[in-house]
């Protein structure tokens, strides 16, 4: 629909700032971009990409300027850990992201969603449904250790707690009610977050066919068929996944919205004990250190870095930056049969 440029913003006082400039190709869609600019300008939060400016350039094209996040998205993070989708579906992944790092990423995303979901617009409408929570829209500033949610282009304000709006977002990360264009609310975002977390933990999306599907129609059909099959929690797909974090993700992915968590703050209440129950857990500085070591696996971690990352230390005291990725026996059988290992086939249920 559009394009994003990296640019340098220079003020009259010669102060400079790197920004991302977003354009929409078709003029008739510029109103949608203007709406996104208005929404972003009002959502000021540490875990949401900051709005800088909007307007029209010298060619008359409408644009939105956002702060540039120097780092990576979650697709790139999984690849860096050795957990691409192709490797996972072939049973040949070489590593994975540590559970507590994933839990911390979820924690910061939940803070962003809670802010959006509870924002008071002052006109009787409270809350914004993002509708496109997906790996490419989650950015990590690897210099500061902050996670930023971006792309509110298809977000909608809630009206009396529910809204419709057609099929928007990315099919593999859509909640069931979105796929059938029923009324949706903030719980659709929480379902999408569950899919993002599931994929981080396992490398596998419960709604994606192992062989890949070319058309949107076939992808939607596949998702609807997969939704009818029981889903394995992440710790029953990959050995060693934290079972408490796994169950939180499983609850996020309940088919019926009323069976899921009802708000982001309730998930935060359950995820904090998982992160810090051992006394020491992840923080922004720990995330920076983890990414540094992930990029340079042969690097000797200095004393301070080892202390910050002690929650990743194994029984031998060594930091487990890239835990082993091992399919459970049932998941391996599913892979060999050409099935999605996140689902239990009808014949095996």
N, C-alpha and C positions, 0 to 999 in steps of 0.2 A: 504493500500500500504506500510505502514511503521510503525514506532513507534517513540515516543519522550521520552527521559529520562531526569530527573532532575539530574544535576551533579555539582560538585564543581571544578572550574578551579583554579589551584594553580600555580602561576608563580615561576620562579627560585628565586625571591626575597621573596617568601612566601606570596605574596599577593593573596587573595582568592576572587572568584566571583562566584555566583550561575548562572548557564547557563542551557539552554535547548539544548539537543543533539538530532538531528533528523537523523534517518536512513531510508533508503528505503530497503525493503526486497529483491527485485529482482535486480540482478546486471545490467540487461539490462535497468533498470530505473534509474541507478545511474547518467547517463548523465543529466537527467531531474533535479535531485537534484543539480548537479554541476552548471547547468544553473541558478537555483534558488539562489545558493550561490553567483554567479557573479552578479545577479540583486540586491540582498539584499546588497551586499558590496558597491554598488554605490548609494543606496538610503538612505542617511543620513538625518533623519528628526525626530523631537520630537514625532511625532504620528505614527511612523513606528518602529516595533520591531528591535532593532539594531543587525546587523551582528557582530559576534565575530571572527569566524575562520571556516575553512573547511579543509578536508583532509581525510585520511584513518586511521582507527584504527589498532590495533595489529592483527586483523583477516582479514584485507584487505577490510573492509566495508567502503564505502564512507559516510561521515557525514557532517552535517552543525551544527555549534554551534551558538546559538542565546542568547541574553540577556534573563534572566528569568524574566517574568512579574509576580510579586507577587500580586494576586488579583483574578479576575473572568472574565468570558466572558459574553456576553449579554444574553445567555440562563439562566445562573445562576442568573443574575440580575433580570430578569423577574420572576423567581421562588421565589426569595427573597421578591419581591414586592407582591407576591400572584397571579401572572398572568401567570401560566403555560398554554401551549396550550390545554391540556386536560381540565383544569378548564374553559378556555374561550369558547371552543366549546361545553361544557355542560351547559354554562350559569351560572357557579357557581364560577367565579373568585372572590377573596376577596379584591383585591386592584390593583393599577397600579402605574407605574412610573410617577412622575409629568412631565407635558409637557415641562417645561423649562429645566429640567434635560435632557430629550430626545433631545431637541433642541441643548443643549450644546454638547452632545455626537455626534450628527450629525455634528456640527461645527468642532470638532476636527477630525472626520473621513474625512470630506471634505478637511481639510488642508492636510491630508495624501494623499488623492486621487489627489488633485491638484498638489502636488509635483511629484507624480508618472506620472501623465498624461502629465506633461510639462517638464519632465526631458530630457535634451539634451545628447544623447549618443555620440555625436561628430562624427558620421559617416553618417550624413544626416537623421537619424531617431530620431524623437522627440516623446516621450510619451510611457508609458507602461500601458497596459490594465490589470487590476488585474484578472478579470474573475471569482473570487470566493469570492466576498463580501457577507458574511453571518454571522449570530450571533456568531458562534463558532470561527470565525476568527477576532473578535473584542475583545480585551482584555483591562481591566481596571486595572491600577495600583492603588489600593485603599489606598496606603500610600502617593502617590504623586498627585493623581487626574488626571493622564494623560491617555488618550485612545490611544491604540496602534493597528494598523492594522498589521496582520501577514499573513503568508502562501502565498508567491508569487510563489508557485510551478507550477501553470498553467498560470502564467502571460505571456503575449507576447508583444514584442515591436511593435509599430504601423509602418506600411509600407505604406507611402502615405496616412495616415489617416485611413486606413481600414485593417482588417485582418480577416482571417477565421482560423479554427483550430479544428473543430469537437465539439462534445458535451462534454464540460468540466465544472466543477463546481458542484453546488448542484441544482437539478431540481427546487425546490420550489422558488429559488431566481434568476432564469435565466430570462433574457430579451427575448421578443418574437423572436427577430432576432437570438439569440443564439440557441433557441430551433429548429429552422428550418435551422441552419447552413448557414445563410446568412452572408454577410460581416458585421462585427461589429467594433465599435470603443469605445472610452471612455464613450459614452452615455449608453452603456450596463452596465457599473459599476454604473452609476448614477441611473439606473432603479433598480438594485439590492439593492442599498442603500435605495431607496424608499420603497422596500419591507421590509427591516430590520426595518426602521423607522415605517412603518405601523404596523408591528407586535409588536413593543415596545409600540405604542400608544393604541393598541386595544387588543393585545394578539392573533390576528387572522391574518393569511397569506391569501391574496386573492387567492392564487394559490393552497392551500391545502384543500383536501376534508375533511369534518368534521369527517367522519368515518375512515379515514386513509386508505392508499393503500400500499400493500406489495411490489409490483414489480416496477422497474424503468419504464417499458413500460406503466403500468397502471397510474403511476404518471405523465408521460409525456402526455399521452392521456387526463388525467383530466385537466392538466394545459392548453392544447390547447383548450379544451371545455370551460374552465372558462374564457379564454381570450376573447371569443366571447360575454360574458355578460358584461353589463355596471357595473362599479365598484363604490361603494359608497365611498366618502371621509371619512377619519377616524371620523370626528365629526358627521357624520350621522350614525355611528355604535355605538359609545360610547358617552354618554351624558357628556358634560362639556369639551371635548377636544378643545384646542385652535384652532379656525377656521382658523387663518392665517397660523399656522404651518401645519394644515390639508391640506390647499390648496397647500402649497409648496410640501408636500408629494404627493398629487394627481397629480401635474404637473410632478414630477419625474416619475410617473407611466403611463404616456401617452403611448399608444400602439405604435404609430409611433415615431421613434427616433427624427425626426425633430420637433415634438411637445413638446419634453421634454426641460429641461434646456440643454444648449449646452456645459457647462463647470462648474466645481466645484466652481470657483470663483464667478460665477453669482448667485449660490445658496447661497453662503456665504453672498453676498450683500443683499439678501432678508431675510436671517435668523437672521442677527445681530440686525435689528430693533425689531424683535419679542423678542429676548433675553434681550435686554437692553433698549427697549422703555420706560419702567417704571422707568428708572434711575438706578436701581440696578438689576443685573442679576447674573447668575452663572459663576463661575470660577473654577480653579483647587482645591482651598481650600474648596470651597462650595461643590464640588463633594465628597471630602474626608469626610466632615462633614455629608453630606446626607447619605453616605454609612454607616457611624458610627451609625447614628440614626436608619437607616433601619434595621441594625443587632440587635440593642438594643432598641426596641420601647418604653420600659418603662423608658429609661434613661432620666434624666432631662437635657435639653440642657443648657449649661452655656451661659452667656451673650454674649460672643464673637461669639459663634456658632449661637445663635439666630440672631445676627446682620448680619452674613455672609449669613444666609439662609432666610433673611427677605422677599425675593421674593417668598417664599413658604408659607408665613403667610396668613391665611384666615381673614375674617371680624372680627373674635373674637381675632385675634392676635396670635392664636396658629399655629404652623407649621404643614402644611398638607404634611407629609412625604409619606403617602400611600393613595392617593386620591381614592375616591369611584369609583368602576368599575360598570357602569350601562348601559346595552344595551338599545339602542333606541327601540321604539315599532316595527319598521320595521325589525330591526336586530333580535329582539326576535322572531318575526314570522318566520324568515328564519331559526333560530336555531331549532325551534319547528318542522319545515317542513323537517329537516335533510339537509338543504342547507347551503352554505357558506354565512354568513351574510355580508361579504364584497362585495358580488355580488348581482345584481338585476336579479332575474330569468326572463326568457323570458316571462312567463305568467303574470309577474307583471310590465313589462316595457311598 
